[in-house]
Amino acid sequence: MKATAASLLDLLLVLVFAALGRRSHEHGVTLAGVAETAWPFIAGAATGWLLAGVIRLEPMSAPFGAVVVAGAVIVGMLLRQVTGAGTAWSFVLVATLVLSALLIGWRLIAARTLG
């Protein structure tokens, strides 16, 4: 149950990241647009989930979140590069910081409040 909730929250937060990015760059926040922006990061987060599961990390833990962030950023940027989307260093940095805050941050908050 925790793993399902964690994966759904991660998915939601990657979508929030994509929507915020589209909004800040005035690309319009439509369902299709958010999906287009989010899919490489969702694929990367899924890769991170698989890797974190193989090494048997607890889905609600910060280390699990760090592996998910690494997957989202590395795989996400590689997929963006392959498809001709932007991968400027400033974007890589911002994506890493925002996804870290979101995907590790909620786990730290949950650990502190849920005990």
CNS distance restraints for C-alpha pairs under 8 A (distance, minus, plus):
assign (resid   1 and name CA) (resid   5 and name CA) 6.26 0.50 0.50
assign (resid   2 and name CA) (resid   6 and name CA) 5.96 0.50 0.50
assign (resid   2 and name CA) (resid  59 and name CA) 7.18 0.50 0.50
assign (resid   2 and name CA) (resid  60 and name CA) 7.18 0.50 0.50
assign (resid   3 and name CA) (resid   7 and name CA) 6.04 0.50 0.50
assign (resid   3 and name CA) (resid  59 and name CA) 5.58 0.50 0.50
assign (resid   3 and name CA) (resid  60 and name CA) 7.40 0.50 0.50
assign (resid   4 and name CA) (resid   8 and name CA) 6.15 0.50 0.50
assign (resid   5 and name CA) (resid   9 and name CA) 6.11 0.50 0.50
assign (resid   6 and name CA) (resid  10 and name CA) 6.09 0.50 0.50
assign (resid   6 and name CA) (resid  59 and name CA) 6.50 0.50 0.50
assign (resid   6 and name CA) (resid  60 and name CA) 6.48 0.50 0.50
assign (resid   7 and name CA) (resid  11 and name CA) 6.13 0.50 0.50
assign (resid   8 and name CA) (resid  12 and name CA) 6.14 0.50 0.50
assign (resid   9 and name CA) (resid  13 and name CA) 6.10 0.50 0.50
assign (resid  10 and name CA) (resid  14 and name CA) 6.18 0.50 0.50
assign (resid  10 and name CA) (resid 103 and name CA) 6.17 0.50 0.50
assign (resid  11 and name CA) (resid  15 and name CA) 6.32 0.50 0.50
assign (resid  11 and name CA) (resid  42 and name CA) 6.77 0.50 0.50
assign (resid  12 and name CA) (resid  16 and name CA) 6.23 0.50 0.50
assign (resid  13 and name CA) (resid  17 and name CA) 6.10 0.50 0.50
assign (resid  13 and name CA) (resid 102 and name CA) 6.49 0.50 0.50
assign (resid  13 and name CA) (resid 103 and name CA) 7.18 0.50 0.50
assign (resid  14 and name CA) (resid  18 and name CA) 6.27 0.50 0.50
assign (resid  14 and name CA) (resid  38 and name CA) 6.61 0.50 0.50
assign (resid  14 and name CA) (resid  41 and name CA) 6.93 0.50 0.50
assign (resid  14 and name CA) (resid  42 and name CA) 6.69 0.50 0.50
assign (resid  14 and name CA) (resid  99 and name CA) 7.30 0.50 0.50
assign (resid  15 and name CA) (resid  19 and name CA) 6.10 0.50 0.50
assign (resid  15 and name CA) (resid  34 and name CA) 6.76 0.50 0.50
assign (resid  15 and name CA) (resid  35 and name CA) 7.54 0.50 0.50
assign (resid  15 and name CA) (resid  38 and name CA) 5.92 0.50 0.50
assign (resid  16 and name CA) (resid  20 and name CA) 6.02 0.50 0.50
assign (resid  17 and name CA) (resid  21 and name CA) 6.16 0.50 0.50
assign (resid  17 and name CA) (resid  38 and name CA) 7.87 0.50 0.50
assign (resid  17 and name CA) (resid  98 and name CA) 7.30 0.50 0.50
assign (resid  17 and name CA) (resid  99 and name CA) 7.17 0.50 0.50
assign (resid  18 and name CA) (resid  22 and name CA) 6.17 0.50 0.50
assign (resid  18 and name CA) (resid  34 and name CA) 5.68 0.50 0.50
assign (resid  18 and name CA) (resid  35 and name CA) 7.92 0.50 0.50
assign (resid  18 and name CA) (resid  37 and name CA) 5.73 0.50 0.50
assign (resid  18 and name CA) (resid  38 and name CA) 5.27 0.50 0.50
assign (resid  19 and name CA) (resid  23 and name CA) 6.07 0.50 0.50
assign (resid  19 and name CA) (resid  29 and name CA) 5.88 0.50 0.50
assign (resid  19 and name CA) (resid  34 and name CA) 5.48 0.50 0.50
assign (resid  20 and name CA) (resid  24 and name CA) 6.01 0.50 0.50
assign (resid  21 and name CA) (resid  25 and name CA) 6.21 0.50 0.50
assign (resid  22 and name CA) (resid  26 and name CA) 5.96 0.50 0.50
assign (resid  22 and name CA) (resid  27 and name CA) 4.94 0.50 0.50
assign (resid  22 and name CA) (resid  28 and name CA) 5.98 0.50 0.50
assign (resid  22 and name CA) (resid  29 and name CA) 6.11 0.50 0.50
assign (resid  22 and name CA) (resid  33 and name CA) 7.81 0.50 0.50
assign (resid  22 and name CA) (resid  34 and name CA) 7.19 0.50 0.50
assign (resid  22 and name CA) (resid  37 and name CA) 7.81 0.50 0.50
assign (resid  23 and name CA) (resid  27 and name CA) 6.11 0.50 0.50
assign (resid  23 and name CA) (resid  28 and name CA) 5.86 0.50 0.50
assign (resid  23 and name CA) (resid  29 and name CA) 6.03 0.50 0.50
assign (resid  27 and name CA) (resid  33 and name CA) 7.89 0.50 0.50
assign (resid  28 and name CA) (resid  33 and name CA) 7.18 0.50 0.50
assign (resid  29 and name CA) (resid  33 and name CA) 6.33 0.50 0.50
assign (resid  29 and name CA) (resid  34 and name CA) 6.30 0.50 0.50
assign (resid  30 and name CA) (resid  34 and name CA) 6.01 0.50 0.50
assign (resid  31 and name CA) (resid  35 and name CA) 6.12 0.50 0.50
assign (resid  32 and name CA) (resid  36 and name CA) 6.08 0.50 0.50
assign (resid  33 and name CA) (resid  37 and name CA) 6.26 0.50 0.50
assign (resid  34 and name CA) (resid  38 and name CA) 5.85 0.50 0.50
assign (resid  35 and name CA) (resid  39 and name CA) 5.79 0.50 0.50
assign (resid  38 and name CA) (resid  42 and name CA) 6.03 0.50 0.50
assign (resid  39 and name CA) (resid  43 and name CA) 6.06 0.50 0.50
assign (resid  39 and name CA) (resid  76 and name CA) 7.99 0.50 0.50
assign (resid  40 and name CA) (resid  44 and name CA) 6.15 0.50 0.50
assign (resid  40 and name CA) (resid  72 and name CA) 7.57 0.50 0.50
assign (resid  40 and name CA) (resid  75 and name CA) 7.09 0.50 0.50
assign (resid  40 and name CA) (resid  76 and name CA) 4.35 0.50 0.50
assign (resid  40 and name CA) (resid  77 and name CA) 7.27 0.50 0.50
assign (resid  40 and name CA) (resid  79 and name CA) 5.75 0.50 0.50
assign (resid  40 and name CA) (resid  80 and name CA) 6.54 0.50 0.50
assign (resid  41 and name CA) (resid  45 and name CA) 5.93 0.50 0.50
assign (resid  41 and name CA) (resid  72 and name CA) 4.67 0.50 0.50
assign (resid  41 and name CA) (resid  73 and name CA) 6.60 0.50 0.50
assign (resid  41 and name CA) (resid  75 and name CA) 7.14 0.50 0.50
assign (resid  41 and name CA) (resid  76 and name CA) 4.38 0.50 0.50
assign (resid  41 and name CA) (resid  77 and name CA) 7.72 0.50 0.50
assign (resid  42 and name CA) (resid  46 and name CA) 6.09 0.50 0.50
assign (resid  42 and name CA) (resid  72 and name CA) 6.58 0.50 0.50
assign (resid  42 and name CA) (resid  76 and name CA) 7.53 0.50 0.50
assign (resid  43 and name CA) (resid  47 and name CA) 6.30 0.50 0.50
assign (resid  43 and name CA) (resid  72 and name CA) 7.01 0.50 0.50
assign (resid  43 and name CA) (resid  75 and name CA) 7.24 0.50 0.50
assign (resid  43 and name CA) (resid  76 and name CA) 6.83 0.50 0.50
assign (resid  44 and name CA) (resid  48 and name CA) 6.25 0.50 0.50
assign (resid  44 and name CA) (resid  68 and name CA) 7.59 0.50 0.50
assign (resid  44 and name CA) (resid  71 and name CA) 4.61 0.50 0.50
assign (resid  44 and name CA) (resid  72 and name CA) 3.77 0.50 0.50
assign (resid  44 and name CA) (resid  73 and name CA) 6.69 0.50 0.50
assign (resid  44 and name CA) (resid  74 and name CA) 6.99 0.50 0.50
assign (resid  44 and name CA) (resid  75 and name CA) 4.60 0.50 0.50
assign (resid  44 and name CA) (resid  76 and name CA) 5.09 0.50 0.50
assign (resid  45 and name CA) (resid  49 and name CA) 6.10 0.50 0.50
assign (resid  45 and name CA) (resid  68 and name CA) 5.00 0.50 0.50
assign (resid  45 and name CA) (resid  69 and name CA) 6.56 0.50 0.50
assign (resid  45 and name CA) (resid  70 and name CA) 7.88 0.50 0.50
assign (resid  45 and name CA) (resid  71 and name CA) 5.23 0.50 0.50
assign (resid  45 and name CA) (resid  72 and name CA) 4.21 0.50 0.50
assign (resid  45 and name CA) (resid  73 and name CA) 7.99 0.50 0.50
assign (resid  46 and name CA) (resid  50 and name CA) 6.24 0.50 0.50
assign (resid  46 and name CA) (resid  68 and name CA) 7.39 0.50 0.50
assign (resid  46 and name CA) (resid  71 and name CA) 7.50 0.50 0.50
assign (resid  46 and name CA) (resid  72 and name CA) 7.63 0.50 0.50
assign (resid  47 and name CA) (resid  51 and name CA) 6.25 0.50 0.50
assign (resid  47 and name CA) (resid  68 and name CA) 7.42 0.50 0.50
assign (resid  47 and name CA) (resid  71 and name CA) 5.70 0.50 0.50
assign (resid  47 and name CA) (resid  72 and name CA) 7.52 0.50 0.50
assign (resid  47 and name CA) (resid  75 and name CA) 7.71 0.50 0.50
assign (resid  48 and name CA) (resid  52 and name CA) 5.96 0.50 0.50
assign (resid  48 and name CA) (resid  67 and name CA) 5.32 0.50 0.50
assign (resid  48 and name CA) (resid  68 and name CA) 4.07 0.50 0.50
assign (resid  48 and name CA) (resid  69 and name CA) 7.09 0.50 0.50
assign (resid  48 and name CA) (resid  70 and name CA) 6.75 0.50 0.50
assign (resid  48 and name CA) (resid  71 and name CA) 4.34 0.50 0.50
assign (resid  48 and name CA) (resid  72 and name CA) 6.76 0.50 0.50
assign (resid  49 and name CA) (resid  53 and name CA) 6.02 0.50 0.50
assign (resid  49 and name CA) (resid  64 and name CA) 7.69 0.50 0.50
assign (resid  49 and name CA) (resid  67 and name CA) 7.32 0.50 0.50
assign (resid  49 and name CA) (resid  68 and name CA) 5.65 0.50 0.50
assign (resid  49 and name CA) (resid  71 and name CA) 7.97 0.50 0.50
assign (resid  50 and name CA) (resid  54 and name CA) 6.20 0.50 0.50
assign (resid  51 and name CA) (resid  55 and name CA) 6.40 0.50 0.50
assign (resid  51 and name CA) (resid  67 and name CA) 7.40 0.50 0.50
assign (resid  52 and name CA) (resid  56 and name CA) 6.08 0.50 0.50
assign (resid  52 and name CA) (resid  57 and name CA) 5.56 0.50 0.50
assign (resid  52 and name CA) (resid  59 and name CA) 7.95 0.50 0.50
assign (resid  52 and name CA) (resid  64 and name CA) 5.73 0.50 0.50
assign (resid  52 and name CA) (resid  67 and name CA) 6.09 0.50 0.50
assign (resid  52 and name CA) (resid  68 and name CA) 7.33 0.50 0.50
assign (resid  53 and name CA) (resid  57 and name CA) 6.00 0.50 0.50
assign (resid  53 and name CA) (resid  58 and name CA) 7.98 0.50 0.50
assign (resid  53 and name CA) (resid  59 and name CA) 7.90 0.50 0.50
assign (resid  57 and name CA) (resid  61 and name CA) 7.31 0.50 0.50
assign (resid  57 and name CA) (resid  63 and name CA) 7.17 0.50 0.50
assign (resid  57 and name CA) (resid  64 and name CA) 5.63 0.50 0.50
assign (resid  58 and name CA) (resid  64 and name CA) 6.32 0.50 0.50
assign (resid  59 and name CA) (resid  64 and name CA) 5.62 0.50 0.50
assign (resid  59 and name CA) (resid  65 and name CA) 7.45 0.50 0.50
assign (resid  60 and name CA) (resid  64 and name CA) 6.98 0.50 0.50
assign (resid  60 and name CA) (resid  65 and name CA) 7.59 0.50 0.50
assign (resid  60 and name CA) (resid 107 and name CA) 5.71 0.50 0.50
assign (resid  60 and name CA) (resid 110 and name CA) 7.89 0.50 0.50
assign (resid  60 and name CA) (resid 111 and name CA) 7.81 0.50 0.50
assign (resid  61 and name CA) (resid  65 and name CA) 6.47 0.50 0.50
assign (resid  61 and name CA) (resid 107 and name CA) 5.93 0.50 0.50
assign (resid  61 and name CA) (resid 108 and name CA) 7.53 0.50 0.50
assign (resid  61 and name CA) (resid 111 and name CA) 7.65 0.50 0.50
assign (resid  62 and name CA) (resid  66 and name CA) 6.14 0.50 0.50
assign (resid  62 and name CA) (resid 104 and name CA) 5.34 0.50 0.50
assign (resid  62 and name CA) (resid 105 and name CA) 7.88 0.50 0.50
assign (resid  62 and name CA) (resid 107 and name CA) 5.70 0.50 0.50
assign (resid  62 and name CA) (resid 108 and name CA) 6.28 0.50 0.50
assign (resid  63 and name CA) (resid  67 and name CA) 6.39 0.50 0.50
assign (resid  63 and name CA) (resid 104 and name CA) 7.93 0.50 0.50
assign (resid  64 and name CA) (resid  68 and name CA) 6.33 0.50 0.50
assign (resid  65 and name CA) (resid  69 and name CA) 6.11 0.50 0.50
assign (resid  65 and name CA) (resid 100 and name CA) 7.81 0.50 0.50
assign (resid  65 and name CA) (resid 103 and name CA) 5.52 0.50 0.50
assign (resid  65 and name CA) (resid 104 and name CA) 4.81 0.50 0.50
assign (resid  65 and name CA) (resid 107 and name CA) 7.21 0.50 0.50
assign (resid  66 and name CA) (resid  70 and name CA) 6.15 0.50 0.50
assign (resid  66 and name CA) (resid 100 and name CA) 7.05 0.50 0.50
assign (resid  66 and name CA) (resid 103 and name CA) 7.57 0.50 0.50
assign (resid  66 and name CA) (resid 104 and name CA) 6.22 0.50 0.50
assign (resid  67 and name CA) (resid  71 and name CA) 6.16 0.50 0.50
assign (resid  68 and name CA) (resid  72 and name CA) 6.02 0.50 0.50
assign (resid  68 and name CA) (resid 103 and name CA) 7.53 0.50 0.50
assign (resid  69 and name CA) (resid  73 and name CA) 6.03 0.50 0.50
assign (resid  69 and name CA) (resid  96 and name CA) 7.21 0.50 0.50
assign (resid  69 and name CA) (resid  99 and name CA) 6.14 0.50 0.50
assign (resid  69 and name CA) (resid 100 and name CA) 5.98 0.50 0.50
assign (resid  69 and name CA) (resid 103 and name CA) 6.69 0.50 0.50
assign (resid  69 and name CA) (resid 104 and name CA) 7.82 0.50 0.50
assign (resid  70 and name CA) (resid  74 and name CA) 5.85 0.50 0.50
assign (resid  71 and name CA) (resid  75 and name CA) 5.52 0.50 0.50
assign (resid  71 and name CA) (resid  76 and name CA) 7.31 0.50 0.50
assign (resid  72 and name CA) (resid  76 and name CA) 5.19 0.50 0.50
assign (resid  72 and name CA) (resid  77 and name CA) 7.94 0.50 0.50
assign (resid  73 and name CA) (resid  77 and name CA) 5.76 0.50 0.50
assign (resid  73 and name CA) (resid  92 and name CA) 7.33 0.50 0.50
assign (resid  73 and name CA) (resid  95 and name CA) 6.97 0.50 0.50
assign (resid  73 and name CA) (resid  96 and name CA) 6.24 0.50 0.50
assign (resid  74 and name CA) (resid  78 and name CA) 6.18 0.50 0.50
assign (resid  75 and name CA) (resid  79 and name CA) 6.07 0.50 0.50
assign (resid  76 and name CA) (resid  80 and name CA) 6.17 0.50 0.50
assign (resid  77 and name CA) (resid  81 and name CA) 6.03 0.50 0.50
assign (resid  77 and name CA) (resid  87 and name CA) 6.23 0.50 0.50
assign (resid  77 and name CA) (resid  92 and name CA) 7.42 0.50 0.50
assign (resid  78 and name CA) (resid  82 and name CA) 6.19 0.50 0.50
assign (resid  79 and name CA) (resid  83 and name CA) 6.17 0.50 0.50
assign (resid  80 and name CA) (resid  84 and name CA) 6.07 0.50 0.50
assign (resid  80 and name CA) (resid  85 and name CA) 4.76 0.50 0.50
assign (resid  80 and name CA) (resid  86 and name CA) 6.52 0.50 0.50
assign (resid  80 and name CA) (resid  87 and name CA) 6.79 0.50 0.50
assign (resid  81 and name CA) (resid  85 and name CA) 5.76 0.50 0.50
assign (resid  81 and name CA) (resid  86 and name CA) 6.78 0.50 0.50
assign (resid  81 and name CA) (resid  87 and name CA) 6.33 0.50 0.50
assign (resid  86 and name CA) (resid  91 and name CA) 7.91 0.50 0.50
assign (resid  87 and name CA) (resid  91 and name CA) 6.18 0.50 0.50
assign (resid  87 and name CA) (resid  92 and name CA) 6.35 0.50 0.50
assign (resid  88 and name CA) (resid  92 and name CA) 6.37 0.50 0.50
assign (resid  89 and name CA) (resid  93 and name CA) 6.15 0.50 0.50
assign (resid  90 and name CA) (resid  94 and name CA) 6.16 0.50 0.50
assign (resid  91 and name CA) (resid  95 and name CA) 5.86 0.50 0.50
assign (resid  92 and name CA) (resid  96 and name CA) 6.03 0.50 0.50
assign (resid  93 and name CA) (resid  97 and name CA) 6.18 0.50 0.50
assign (resid  94 and name CA) (resid  98 and name CA) 5.98 0.50 0.50
assign (resid  95 and name CA) (resid  99 and name CA) 5.80 0.50 0.50
assign (resid  96 and name CA) (resid 100 and name CA) 5.87 0.50 0.50
assign (resid  97 and name CA) (resid 101 and name CA) 6.14 0.50 0.50
assign (resid  98 and name CA) (resid 102 and name CA) 6.16 0.50 0.50
assign (resid  99 and name CA) (resid 103 and name CA) 5.69 0.50 0.50
assign (resid  99 and name CA) (resid 104 and name CA) 7.80 0.50 0.50
assign (resid 100 and name CA) (resid 104 and name CA) 5.34 0.50 0.50
assign (resid 100 and name CA) (resid 105 and name CA) 6.84 0.50 0.50
assign (resid 101 and name CA) (resid 105 and name CA) 4.79 0.50 0.50
assign (resid 101 and name CA) (resid 106 and name CA) 7.80 0.50 0.50
assign (resid 102 and name CA) (resid 106 and name CA) 6.12 0.50 0.50
assign (resid 103 and name CA) (resid 107 and name CA) 6.97 0.50 0.50
assign (resid 104 and name CA) (resid 108 and name CA) 6.34 0.50 0.50
assign (resid 105 and name CA) (resid 109 and name CA) 6.22 0.50 0.50
assign (resid 106 and name CA) (resid 110 and name CA) 5.99 0.50 0.50
assign (resid 107 and name CA) (resid 111 and name CA) 6.05 0.50 0.50
assign (resid 108 and name CA) (resid 112 and name CA) 6.21 0.50 0.50
assign (resid 109 and name CA) (resid 113 and name CA) 6.09 0.50 0.50
assign (resid 110 and name CA) (resid 114 and name CA) 5.43 0.50 0.50
assign (resid 110 and name CA) (resid 115 and name CA) 7.54 0.50 0.50
assign (resid 111 and name CA) (resid 115 and name CA) 5.33 0.50 0.50
